[in-house]
Amino acid sequence: MTGQFCRLPCLTLALAIALSVSQTLAQTVEHPPEHPPLQKSADIDFADAFEQALQQAPEDLLTQSAREQASSAQSVAERWIVGAPAWQGSVIDDRLLSDRGLRELETGVAVNIWRPGERNAARARGTAYQHRSAAMQNYLRWLVAGRVRSNLAALELADLQHAAALQAQQDALQLLETTGRLQSAGALSALDVLQAESLWLQKGAEVLDANAALVDAERSWQVLTGLSTRPERAHQETRYTLEEITAEHPLLVLRLSEVTLSQRNVDEAERNAKGSPNISVGVRRERGDWQQPYINSVGVSVSIPITSRAVVASSSSDARAASVNSELAHLQDLRALTAQLHEVEHELFTLIQALPLTERQVQVNQQQWQMAQTAFDVGEADLTHVMMAMQRAQDSARDYQQQLLRQQHLNSEYNQIIGVLP
């Protein structure tokens, strides 16, 4: 009698504590004080989030710099001279050394001129900068689209795990209440109640972890887009029909523009190594002594630099090495994209094959759980059997939902790798 009398207050206290902690956890999950959840809006879609993320992207500074480089290179190519002109002047006077009055004044302007074909090469370099600027802007759009896709996938996965954790906690609470009722009727011991409560507390801890993951995903969304709301509907894409990486891929277009630009930089380095012909035009005024009249003349001088092939090759070696590195980067990116595409294709194929099996496993586990609950209520099964059946049913249901979600995300990854924007 004494043992039964003590078990009843202990059970009542355990259930009271469980219900109190359950309410506290629910309040914490639904209304975290320091991280309020983001509001979901049906008015926000991928396009809105993409445009906001594009404005927030730090790489936009690089695109602005590329536009300035293109503009500067094109303006230089339109000039008729190379570089800036130089003013030259000289004075020769012997008044401090003798009384003859010799004086010579000379002044003029010196300019560097283009060699044959160099101005067209400079124009081609400016065009290469312009193409790289346009390719960089397109690459930035592709890069930001991938970030938005990844962040939306993280949000949707966090939502799914959070909902699954809440459902698992609710199932564990129902099992705890059933165990307490059976223990009050004398069908179970207090140890079974503590075991059920331990499971419920474990599920509560998983709810807190899922909530923390959801908060992290939402904060990443805010940093990426600058929005305080998120899309209400899940993002879905249809897999693109293209099955290989083409030369029109934004990353490959950028790499090819860099290859072309690096080749034009080789021409520029060779031009600088050869030097530019120089023309000086000026006037000259001189006289022999103070009794003689001044003599005025106009002078034109031409200077043509002479260099060797070894000097030109040595001066342009760094530019040639940069050109080879650009070609290497293009090949490496092409191989990396192709490998990623094959990995996604293989994962999609495997996932499609596994979905019917996982769906059937969910049905089997659900039936086993229901049968275990029925047997537990009539005393034909112990608590451990029910807990294991419940865990299998929860895990299989969560895995199936994650596989369905992963299939949608793989379609988005496939389109991202192939270079297609939504």
C-alpha positions in Angstrom: 0.0 0.0 0.0 2.8 2.4 0.8 4.5 1.8 -2.5 1.3 2.3 -4.5 0.5 5.4 -2.4 3.9 6.9 -3.2 3.7 6.1 -6.9 0.5 8.1 -7.5 1.9 11.5 -6.2 5.1 10.9 -8.1 3.2 10.2 -11.3 1.1 13.3 -10.8 4.1 15.4 -10.2 5.9 14.0 -13.3 2.9 14.7 -15.5 2.6 18.2 -14.1 6.2 18.9 -14.8 5.9 17.4 -18.3 3.0 19.6 -19.1 4.7 22.7 -17.7 7.9 22.1 -19.6 5.8 21.3 -22.8 4.1 24.7 -22.5 7.4 26.4 -22.0 9.0 24.8 -24.9 6.0 25.6 -27.1 6.2 29.3 -26.1 9.9 29.3 -26.8 9.6 27.7 -30.2 6.7 29.8 -31.3 7.9 33.1 -29.9 11.7 33.1 -29.3 12.3 36.4 -27.6 15.7 37.3 -29.1 15.0 36.0 -32.7 11.4 36.5 -33.8 10.6 34.3 -36.8 10.4 35.9 -40.3 7.0 36.5 -41.7 5.9 34.5 -44.8 4.4 36.5 -47.6 2.7 35.3 -50.8 3.7 38.5 -52.5 7.4 37.6 -52.5 8.8 35.1 -55.0 12.2 34.1 -56.3 12.4 37.1 -58.7 11.9 39.6 -55.9 14.4 37.9 -53.6 16.9 37.7 -56.5 16.8 41.4 -57.3 17.2 42.3 -53.6 20.1 39.9 -53.3 21.7 41.3 -56.4 21.7 44.8 -54.9 23.2 43.4 -51.7 26.0 41.4 -53.4 29.5 42.6 -52.4 30.8 41.5 -55.8 28.9 44.4 -57.4 32.0 46.5 -56.6 34.0 44.3 -59.0 31.5 44.8 -61.8 31.7 48.6 -61.3 35.5 48.4 -61.5 35.3 46.3 -64.6 33.1 48.9 -66.3 35.5 51.7 -65.4 38.4 49.7 -66.8 36.5 49.1 -70.0 35.7 52.8 -70.4 39.3 53.8 -69.7 40.8 51.3 -72.1 38.4 52.4 -74.9 39.1 56.1 -74.4 42.9 55.4 -74.6 42.5 53.6 -77.9 40.6 56.5 -79.5 43.6 58.9 -78.9 45.8 59.8 -81.8 48.9 59.8 -79.6 50.3 57.3 -77.1 50.3 58.6 -73.5 50.5 62.3 -72.7 52.4 64.9 -74.6 55.5 66.5 -73.1 56.7 70.1 -73.3 60.4 70.7 -73.7 62.4 73.8 -73.3 66.1 74.8 -73.1 68.0 78.1 -72.7 71.7 78.7 -73.4 73.1 82.1 -72.3 76.8 83.2 -71.8 76.1 86.6 -70.1 77.5 85.3 -66.8 80.7 84.1 -68.3 81.6 86.5 -71.1 80.5 89.7 -72.8 79.8 88.2 -76.2 76.0 88.0 -75.6 75.5 84.5 -77.0 71.9 83.3 -76.5 70.0 80.3 -77.6 66.3 79.6 -76.8 64.5 76.4 -77.8 61.1 75.1 -76.9 58.7 72.4 -78.3 56.2 69.6 -77.8 57.1 65.9 -77.9 54.5 63.2 -78.5 54.6 59.4 -78.8 52.8 58.0 -81.8 51.4 54.6 -82.6 53.2 52.1 -84.6 51.3 50.5 -87.6 48.6 48.3 -86.2 49.1 49.3 -82.6 46.0 51.5 -82.4 43.8 48.7 -83.7 45.3 46.4 -81.1 44.5 49.0 -78.4 40.9 49.1 -79.6 40.7 45.4 -79.5 42.0 45.5 -75.9 39.3 48.0 -75.0 36.7 45.8 -76.6 38.0 42.8 -74.6 37.6 44.8 -71.4 34.1 45.7 -72.4 33.2 42.0 -73.1 34.7 41.0 -69.7 32.6 43.7 -68.0 29.4 42.3 -69.6 30.4 38.8 -68.8 31.2 39.7 -65.2 27.7 41.2 -64.8 26.1 38.1 -66.2 28.3 35.9 -64.0 27.2 37.9 -60.9 23.6 37.3 -61.7 24.3 33.5 -62.0 26.3 33.6 -58.8 23.6 35.4 -56.8 20.9 33.1 -58.2 22.8 30.1 -56.9 23.0 31.8 -53.4 19.3 32.4 -53.4 18.6 28.9 -54.5 20.8 27.5 -51.8 19.3 29.7 -49.1 15.8 28.8 -50.1 16.7 25.2 -49.9 18.2 25.6 -46.5 15.0 27.4 -45.3 12.7 24.7 -46.7 14.8 21.9 -45.1 14.9 23.7 -41.8 11.1 24.1 -42.0 10.7 20.4 -42.6 13.0 19.4 -39.8 11.3 21.8 -37.4 7.8 20.5 -38.2 9.0 16.9 -37.9 10.6 17.6 -34.5 7.4 19.2 -33.3 5.3 16.3 -34.4 7.8 13.8 -32.8 7.5 15.8 -29.6 3.7 15.7 -29.7 3.8 11.9 -30.3 6.1 11.5 -27.4 3.8 13.5 -25.2 0.8 11.4 -26.1 2.8 8.3 -25.3 3.8 9.8 -21.9 0.1 10.5 -21.2 -0.9 7.0 -22.2 1.9 5.6 -20.0 0.8 7.7 -17.0 -2.8 6.5 -17.4 -1.8 2.9 -17.6 0.5 3.3 -14.6 -2.4 4.9 -12.6 -4.5 1.8 -13.4 -1.6 -0.4 -12.1 -0.7 -1.8 -15.5 2.7 -0.2 -15.7 5.5 0.7 -13.3 6.9 4.1 -12.5 10.0 3.1 -14.4 8.0 2.9 -17.6 6.7 6.4 -17.0 10.2 7.7 -16.5 11.3 6.0 -19.7 8.5 7.7 -21.6 9.3 11.0 -20.0 13.0 10.6 -21.0 11.9 10.1 -24.6 9.7 13.2 -24.5 12.5 15.3 -23.1 14.8 14.0 -25.8 12.3 15.1 -28.4 12.0 18.5 -26.8 15.7 18.9 -27.1 15.5 18.0 -30.8 12.8 20.7 -31.2 15.2 23.3 -29.7 17.9 22.2 -32.1 15.6 22.4 -35.1 14.4 25.8 -34.0 18.1 27.0 -33.8 18.7 25.7 -37.3 15.7 27.5 -38.6 16.8 30.7 -37.0 20.2 30.4 -38.6 18.7 29.9 -42.0 16.4 32.9 -41.6 19.2 35.1 -40.5 21.3 34.0 -43.5 18.2 34.9 -45.7 18.1 38.4 -44.2 21.8 38.9 -44.7 21.6 37.7 -48.3 18.5 39.6 -49.4 18.0 42.3 -46.8 14.4 41.3 -46.5 12.4 40.8 -43.3 10.0 38.5 -45.0 10.4 35.2 -46.9 8.3 33.5 -49.6 5.3 31.6 -48.4 5.4 29.0 -51.2 8.2 26.6 -51.7 10.5 27.3 -54.7 10.1 24.7 -57.4 11.9 24.5 -60.8 11.5 22.2 -63.8 14.7 20.5 -64.7 16.2 21.9 -67.9 16.5 19.6 -70.9 20.1 20.5 -71.6 22.4 17.7 -70.7 25.9 19.2 -71.0 27.8 22.4 -70.2 27.9 24.7 -73.2 30.2 27.6 -74.0 27.3 30.0 -73.2 27.6 29.2 -69.5 28.1 32.5 -67.5 31.2 31.2 -65.8 32.8 29.9 -69.0 31.9 33.1 -70.8 33.7 35.1 -68.1 36.7 32.8 -68.3 36.8 33.1 -72.1 36.7 36.9 -71.9 39.6 36.8 -69.4 41.5 34.6 -71.9 40.9 37.1 -74.7 41.8 40.0 -72.4 45.0 38.3 -71.3 46.0 37.8 -74.9 45.4 41.5 -75.5 47.5 42.3 -72.5 50.4 40.4 -74.0 50.2 42.7 -77.1 50.1 45.7 -74.7 53.2 44.4 -72.9 55.1 43.9 -76.1 54.2 47.4 -77.3 55.5 48.9 -74.0 58.7 46.8 -74.4 59.2 48.0 -78.0 58.6 51.6 -77.1 56.8 54.2 -79.2 58.2 56.5 -81.9 58.6 60.0 -80.7 58.1 63.2 -82.7 59.2 66.6 -81.3 58.1 69.9 -83.0 59.5 73.2 -81.7 61.0 76.6 -82.4 64.5 77.9 -81.9 65.9 81.4 -81.5 69.6 82.1 -81.4 72.3 84.7 -82.2 76.1 84.7 -82.2 76.8 87.9 -80.2 75.0 91.0 -79.2 75.8 92.8 -82.4 74.2 90.1 -84.6 70.4 89.7 -85.2 68.4 86.8 -83.9 67.9 83.8 -86.1 64.5 82.0 -85.8 63.9 78.5 -87.0 61.5 75.6 -86.7 62.7 72.1 -85.8 61.3 68.7 -86.1 62.9 65.6 -84.7 62.0 61.9 -84.8 63.1 59.2 -82.4 62.5 55.6 -83.1 63.4 53.1 -80.3 65.2 49.9 -81.4 64.8 46.8 -79.2 65.6 43.1 -79.6 63.3 40.1 -79.5 64.9 39.0 -76.3 64.0 42.2 -74.5 60.5 42.1 -75.8 60.0 38.5 -74.8 61.4 39.1 -71.4 59.2 42.1 -70.7 56.1 40.3 -71.8 56.8 37.0 -70.1 54.5 37.8 -67.1 51.6 38.7 -69.4 52.1 35.4 -71.3 52.1 33.5 -68.0 48.9 35.2 -67.0 47.4 34.3 -70.4 48.2 30.6 -69.8 46.7 30.8 -66.3 43.5 32.2 -67.8 43.3 29.3 -70.2 44.0 26.8 -67.4 41.3 28.3 -65.3 38.8 28.0 -68.1 39.6 24.3 -68.6 39.5 23.6 -64.8 36.1 25.3 -64.4 34.7 23.4 -67.4 35.8 20.1 -65.9 34.5 21.0 -62.4 31.1 22.0 -63.8 30.9 18.8 -65.8 31.8 16.7 -62.8 29.2 18.5 -60.6 26.6 18.0 -63.3 27.2 14.2 -63.4 27.1 14.0 -59.7 23.7 15.7 -59.6 22.4 13.5 -62.4 23.5 10.4 -60.6 22.0 11.5 -57.3 18.7 12.4 -59.0 18.6 8.9 -60.7 19.3 7.2 -57.4 16.7 9.3 -55.6 14.0 8.6 -58.1 14.7 4.9 -57.8 14.6 5.0 -54.0 11.4 7.1 -53.6 8.9 4.2 -54.1 10.8 2.1 -51.6 10.9 4.8 -49.0 7.2 5.5 -49.5 6.3 1.9 -48.9 8.6 1.8 -45.9 6.6 4.7 -44.4 3.4 2.8 -44.8 4.8 -0.3 -43.2 6.3 1.6 -40.3 3.0 3.5 -39.7 1.1 0.3 -39.6 3.6 -1.3 -37.2 3.3 1.7 -34.9 -0.5 1.6 -34.9 -0.4 -2.1 -34.1 2.2 -1.6 -31.4 0.0 1.2 -29.8 -3.0 -1.1 -29.8 -1.1 -3.9 -28.3 0.4 -1.6 -25.7 -3.1 -0.3 -24.7 -4.3 -3.9 -24.0 -1.1 -4.9 -22.3 0.2 -7.2 -25.0 3.4 -5.2 -25.8 5.9 -3.4 -23.6 6.9 0.3 -23.8 10.2 -0.4 -25.4 8.5 -2.0 -28.4 6.2 0.9 -28.8 9.0 3.4 -28.6 11.0 1.6 -31.2 8.0 1.4 -33.5 7.3 5.1 -33.1 10.9 6.0 -33.7 11.0 4.0 -36.9 7.7 5.5 -38.1 9.0 9.1 -37.4 12.3 8.5 -39.0 10.9 6.9 -42.2 8.3 9.7 -42.6 10.9 12.4 -42.2 13.3 10.6 -44.6 10.6 10.4 -47.2 9.7 14.1 -46.9 13.4 15.0 -47.1 13.8 12.9 -50.2 10.9 14.7 -51.9 12.3 18.0 -50.9 15.8 16.9 -52.0 14.4 16.1 -55.5 13.1 19.6 -55.9 16.5 21.0 -54.7 18.4 18.8 -57.1 16.4 20.2 -60.0 17.4 23.7 -58.9 21.0 22.6 -58.5 21.0 21.0 -61.9 19.7 24.2 -63.5 22.3 26.2 -61.5 25.1 24.1 -62.7 23.9 24.1 -66.3 23.8 27.9 -66.1 20.0 28.6 -66.3 18.4 31.3 -64.3 14.8 30.8 -63.1 
